[in-house]
Amino acid sequence: MTGETPDEGDITFVTRGVTAAEIAAVTAVLTAALAETAADRAVGSRRGPSAWQRSQRPLRSPLTPGNGAWRSFAG
């Protein structure tokens, strides 16, 4: 790619001495990340709340002391 201007999809390594194995590893990781992002966007609109959102419960209402507010188990 010497003398050419990089396209939008090209990866440019600024570090010198990058091996072919390192280039392959970086390319594989970036390709997988892009594929995962594209899949998330495609499914995201059809998906309901995440497991994290489902596990969150609303806080209970505040306890207010007073007549009849506290009940005992002794009856």
Chimera marker file (.cmm) of the C-alpha trace (Angstrom):
<marker_set name="trace">
<marker id="1" x="0.000" y="0.000" z="0.000" r="1" g="1" b="0" radius="0.5"/>
<marker id="2" x="2.952" y="2.323" z="-0.418" r="1" g="1" b="0" radius="0.5"/>
<marker id="3" x="2.131" y="5.483" z="-2.306" r="1" g="1" b="0" radius="0.5"/>
<marker id="4" x="-1.617" y="4.901" z="-2.012" r="1" g="1" b="0" radius="0.5"/>
<marker id="5" x="-4.075" y="6.693" z="0.207" r="1" g="1" b="0" radius="0.5"/>
<marker id="6" x="-5.877" y="4.312" z="2.550" r="1" g="1" b="0" radius="0.5"/>
<marker id="7" x="-9.553" y="3.638" z="1.960" r="1" g="1" b="0" radius="0.5"/>
<marker id="8" x="-12.080" y="4.013" z="4.728" r="1" g="1" b="0" radius="0.5"/>
<marker id="9" x="-12.035" y="0.255" z="5.469" r="1" g="1" b="0" radius="0.5"/>
<marker id="10" x="-8.243" y="-0.140" z="5.445" r="1" g="1" b="0" radius="0.5"/>
<marker id="11" x="-6.239" y="-0.741" z="8.601" r="1" g="1" b="0" radius="0.5"/>
<marker id="12" x="-3.045" y="1.260" z="8.916" r="1" g="1" b="0" radius="0.5"/>
<marker id="13" x="-0.335" y="0.093" z="11.315" r="1" g="1" b="0" radius="0.5"/>
<marker id="14" x="1.790" y="2.942" z="12.582" r="1" g="1" b="0" radius="0.5"/>
<marker id="15" x="4.149" y="0.705" z="14.562" r="1" g="1" b="0" radius="0.5"/>
<marker id="16" x="7.083" y="-0.620" z="12.580" r="1" g="1" b="0" radius="0.5"/>
<marker id="17" x="8.004" y="-4.270" z="12.441" r="1" g="1" b="0" radius="0.5"/>
<marker id="18" x="4.490" y="-5.676" z="12.729" r="1" g="1" b="0" radius="0.5"/>
<marker id="19" x="4.529" y="-9.379" z="11.882" r="1" g="1" b="0" radius="0.5"/>
<marker id="20" x="2.043" y="-11.127" z="9.638" r="1" g="1" b="0" radius="0.5"/>
<marker id="21" x="0.688" y="-13.036" z="12.651" r="1" g="1" b="0" radius="0.5"/>
<marker id="22" x="0.057" y="-9.776" z="14.523" r="1" g="1" b="0" radius="0.5"/>
<marker id="23" x="-1.711" y="-8.292" z="11.507" r="1" g="1" b="0" radius="0.5"/>
<marker id="24" x="-3.876" y="-11.407" z="11.231" r="1" g="1" b="0" radius="0.5"/>
<marker id="25" x="-4.727" y="-11.293" z="14.947" r="1" g="1" b="0" radius="0.5"/>
<marker id="26" x="-5.708" y="-7.619" z="14.890" r="1" g="1" b="0" radius="0.5"/>
<marker id="27" x="-7.744" y="-8.111" z="11.731" r="1" g="1" b="0" radius="0.5"/>
<marker id="28" x="-9.581" y="-11.107" z="13.235" r="1" g="1" b="0" radius="0.5"/>
<marker id="29" x="-10.418" y="-9.253" z="16.453" r="1" g="1" b="0" radius="0.5"/>
<marker id="30" x="-11.653" y="-6.140" z="14.638" r="1" g="1" b="0" radius="0.5"/>
<marker id="31" x="-13.691" y="-8.182" z="12.155" r="1" g="1" b="0" radius="0.5"/>
<marker id="32" x="-15.355" y="-10.113" z="14.995" r="1" g="1" b="0" radius="0.5"/>
<marker id="33" x="-16.091" y="-6.907" z="16.908" r="1" g="1" b="0" radius="0.5"/>
<marker id="34" x="-17.669" y="-5.304" z="13.847" r="1" g="1" b="0" radius="0.5"/>
<marker id="35" x="-19.757" y="-8.407" z="13.150" r="1" g="1" b="0" radius="0.5"/>
<marker id="36" x="-20.959" y="-8.490" z="16.768" r="1" g="1" b="0" radius="0.5"/>
<marker id="37" x="-21.874" y="-4.809" z="16.673" r="1" g="1" b="0" radius="0.5"/>
<marker id="38" x="-23.799" y="-5.269" z="13.424" r="1" g="1" b="0" radius="0.5"/>
<marker id="39" x="-25.658" y="-8.266" z="14.874" r="1" g="1" b="0" radius="0.5"/>
<marker id="40" x="-26.520" y="-6.335" z="18.043" r="1" g="1" b="0" radius="0.5"/>
<marker id="41" x="-27.921" y="-3.472" z="16.001" r="1" g="1" b="0" radius="0.5"/>
<marker id="42" x="-30.010" y="-5.827" z="13.868" r="1" g="1" b="0" radius="0.5"/>
<marker id="43" x="-31.424" y="-7.683" z="16.866" r="1" g="1" b="0" radius="0.5"/>
<marker id="44" x="-31.516" y="-4.725" z="19.261" r="1" g="1" b="0" radius="0.5"/>
<marker id="45" x="-34.812" y="-3.334" z="18.048" r="1" g="1" b="0" radius="0.5"/>
<marker id="46" x="-36.571" y="-6.703" z="18.427" r="1" g="1" b="0" radius="0.5"/>
<marker id="47" x="-35.059" y="-7.589" z="21.774" r="1" g="1" b="0" radius="0.5"/>
<marker id="48" x="-36.737" y="-6.990" z="25.128" r="1" g="1" b="0" radius="0.5"/>
<marker id="49" x="-35.011" y="-5.883" z="28.311" r="1" g="1" b="0" radius="0.5"/>
<marker id="50" x="-31.603" y="-7.385" z="29.011" r="1" g="1" b="0" radius="0.5"/>
<marker id="51" x="-30.999" y="-9.890" z="31.799" r="1" g="1" b="0" radius="0.5"/>
<marker id="52" x="-29.428" y="-7.080" z="33.806" r="1" g="1" b="0" radius="0.5"/>
<marker id="53" x="-32.523" y="-4.907" z="33.420" r="1" g="1" b="0" radius="0.5"/>
<marker id="54" x="-34.860" y="-7.804" z="34.293" r="1" g="1" b="0" radius="0.5"/>
<marker id="55" x="-32.911" y="-8.594" z="37.463" r="1" g="1" b="0" radius="0.5"/>
<marker id="56" x="-33.322" y="-5.091" z="38.839" r="1" g="1" b="0" radius="0.5"/>
<marker id="57" x="-36.304" y="-4.799" z="41.141" r="1" g="1" b="0" radius="0.5"/>
<marker id="58" x="-37.858" y="-1.532" z="42.172" r="1" g="1" b="0" radius="0.5"/>
<marker id="59" x="-37.059" y="-0.341" z="45.664" r="1" g="1" b="0" radius="0.5"/>
<marker id="60" x="-39.676" y="-1.084" z="48.282" r="1" g="1" b="0" radius="0.5"/>
<marker id="61" x="-41.851" y="1.690" z="49.563" r="1" g="1" b="0" radius="0.5"/>
<marker id="62" x="-40.631" y="3.416" z="52.721" r="1" g="1" b="0" radius="0.5"/>
<marker id="63" x="-41.639" y="1.945" z="56.079" r="1" g="1" b="0" radius="0.5"/>
<marker id="64" x="-43.733" y="4.325" z="58.128" r="1" g="1" b="0" radius="0.5"/>
<marker id="65" x="-44.164" y="3.659" z="61.841" r="1" g="1" b="0" radius="0.5"/>
<marker id="66" x="-47.503" y="4.355" z="63.459" r="1" g="1" b="0" radius="0.5"/>
<marker id="67" x="-50.740" y="2.803" z="64.665" r="1" g="1" b="0" radius="0.5"/>
<marker id="68" x="-51.527" y="-0.280" z="62.605" r="1" g="1" b="0" radius="0.5"/>
<marker id="69" x="-48.471" y="0.122" z="60.434" r="1" g="1" b="0" radius="0.5"/>
<marker id="70" x="-46.522" y="-2.628" z="62.179" r="1" g="1" b="0" radius="0.5"/>
<marker id="71" x="-48.061" y="-6.030" z="62.607" r="1" g="1" b="0" radius="0.5"/>
<marker id="72" x="-46.689" y="-8.655" z="64.925" r="1" g="1" b="0" radius="0.5"/>
<marker id="73" x="-46.510" y="-12.357" z="64.287" r="1" g="1" b="0" radius="0.5"/>
<marker id="74" x="-47.856" y="-13.136" z="67.784" r="1" g="1" b="0" radius="0.5"/>
<marker id="75" x="-51.357" y="-12.025" z="66.791" r="1" g="1" b="0" radius="0.5"/>
<link id1="1" id2="2" r="1" g="1" b="0" radius="0.2"/>
<link id1="2" id2="3" r="1" g="1" b="0" radius="0.2"/>
<link id1="3" id2="4" r="1" g="1" b="0" radius="0.2"/>
<link id1="4" id2="5" r="1" g="1" b="0" radius="0.2"/>
<link id1="5" id2="6" r="1" g="1" b="0" radius="0.2"/>
<link id1="6" id2="7" r="1" g="1" b="0" radius="0.2"/>
<link id1="7" id2="8" r="1" g="1" b="0" radius="0.2"/>
<link id1="8" id2="9" r="1" g="1" b="0" radius="0.2"/>
<link id1="9" id2="10" r="1" g="1" b="0" radius="0.2"/>
<link id1="10" id2="11" r="1" g="1" b="0" radius="0.2"/>
<link id1="11" id2="12" r="1" g="1" b="0" radius="0.2"/>
<link id1="12" id2="13" r="1" g="1" b="0" radius="0.2"/>
<link id1="13" id2="14" r="1" g="1" b="0" radius="0.2"/>
<link id1="14" id2="15" r="1" g="1" b="0" radius="0.2"/>
<link id1="15" id2="16" r="1" g="1" b="0" radius="0.2"/>
<link id1="16" id2="17" r="1" g="1" b="0" radius="0.2"/>
<link id1="17" id2="18" r="1" g="1" b="0" radius="0.2"/>
<link id1="18" id2="19" r="1" g="1" b="0" radius="0.2"/>
<link id1="19" id2="20" r="1" g="1" b="0" radius="0.2"/>
<link id1="20" id2="21" r="1" g="1" b="0" radius="0.2"/>
<link id1="21" id2="22" r="1" g="1" b="0" radius="0.2"/>
<link id1="22" id2="23" r="1" g="1" b="0" radius="0.2"/>
<link id1="23" id2="24" r="1" g="1" b="0" radius="0.2"/>
<link id1="24" id2="25" r="1" g="1" b="0" radius="0.2"/>
<link id1="25" id2="26" r="1" g="1" b="0" radius="0.2"/>
<link id1="26" id2="27" r="1" g="1" b="0" radius="0.2"/>
<link id1="27" id2="28" r="1" g="1" b="0" radius="0.2"/>
<link id1="28" id2="29" r="1" g="1" b="0" radius="0.2"/>
<link id1="29" id2="30" r="1" g="1" b="0" radius="0.2"/>
<link id1="30" id2="31" r="1" g="1" b="0" radius="0.2"/>
<link id1="31" id2="32" r="1" g="1" b="0" radius="0.2"/>
<link id1="32" id2="33" r="1" g="1" b="0" radius="0.2"/>
<link id1="33" id2="34" r="1" g="1" b="0" radius="0.2"/>
<link id1="34" id2="35" r="1" g="1" b="0" radius="0.2"/>
<link id1="35" id2="36" r="1" g="1" b="0" radius="0.2"/>
<link id1="36" id2="37" r="1" g="1" b="0" radius="0.2"/>
<link id1="37" id2="38" r="1" g="1" b="0" radius="0.2"/>
<link id1="38" id2="39" r="1" g="1" b="0" radius="0.2"/>
<link id1="39" id2="40" r="1" g="1" b="0" radius="0.2"/>
<link id1="40" id2="41" r="1" g="1" b="0" radius="0.2"/>
<link id1="41" id2="42" r="1" g="1" b="0" radius="0.2"/>
<link id1="42" id2="43" r="1" g="1" b="0" radius="0.2"/>
<link id1="43" id2="44" r="1" g="1" b="0" radius="0.2"/>
<link id1="44" id2="45" r="1" g="1" b="0" radius="0.2"/>
<link id1="45" id2="46" r="1" g="1" b="0" radius="0.2"/>
<link id1="46" id2="47" r="1" g="1" b="0" radius="0.2"/>
<link id1="47" id2="48" r="1" g="1" b="0" radius="0.2"/>
<link id1="48" id2="49" r="1" g="1" b="0" radius="0.2"/>
<link id1="49" id2="50" r="1" g="1" b="0" radius="0.2"/>
<link id1="50" id2="51" r="1" g="1" b="0" radius="0.2"/>
<link id1="51" id2="52" r="1" g="1" b="0" radius="0.2"/>
<link id1="52" id2="53" r="1" g="1" b="0" radius="0.2"/>
<link id1="53" id2="54" r="1" g="1" b="0" radius="0.2"/>
<link id1="54" id2="55" r="1" g="1" b="0" radius="0.2"/>
<link id1="55" id2="56" r="1" g="1" b="0" radius="0.2"/>
<link id1="56" id2="57" r="1" g="1" b="0" radius="0.2"/>
<link id1="57" id2="58" r="1" g="1" b="0" radius="0.2"/>
<link id1="58" id2="59" r="1" g="1" b="0" radius="0.2"/>
<link id1="59" id2="60" r="1" g="1" b="0" radius="0.2"/>
<link id1="60" id2="61" r="1" g="1" b="0" radius="0.2"/>
<link id1="61" id2="62" r="1" g="1" b="0" radius="0.2"/>
<link id1="62" id2="63" r="1" g="1" b="0" radius="0.2"/>
<link id1="63" id2="64" r="1" g="1" b="0" radius="0.2"/>
<link id1="64" id2="65" r="1" g="1" b="0" radius="0.2"/>
<link id1="65" id2="66" r="1" g="1" b="0" radius="0.2"/>
<link id1="66" id2="67" r="1" g="1" b="0" radius="0.2"/>
<link id1="67" id2="68" r="1" g="1" b="0" radius="0.2"/>
<link id1="68" id2="69" r="1" g="1" b="0" radius="0.2"/>
<link id1="69" id2="70" r="1" g="1" b="0" radius="0.2"/>
<link id1="70" id2="71" r="1" g="1" b="0" radius="0.2"/>
<link id1="71" id2="72" r="1" g="1" b="0" radius="0.2"/>
<link id1="72" id2="73" r="1" g="1" b="0" radius="0.2"/>
<link id1="73" id2="74" r="1" g="1" b="0" radius="0.2"/>
<link id1="74" id2="75" r="1" g="1" b="0" radius="0.2"/>
</marker_set>
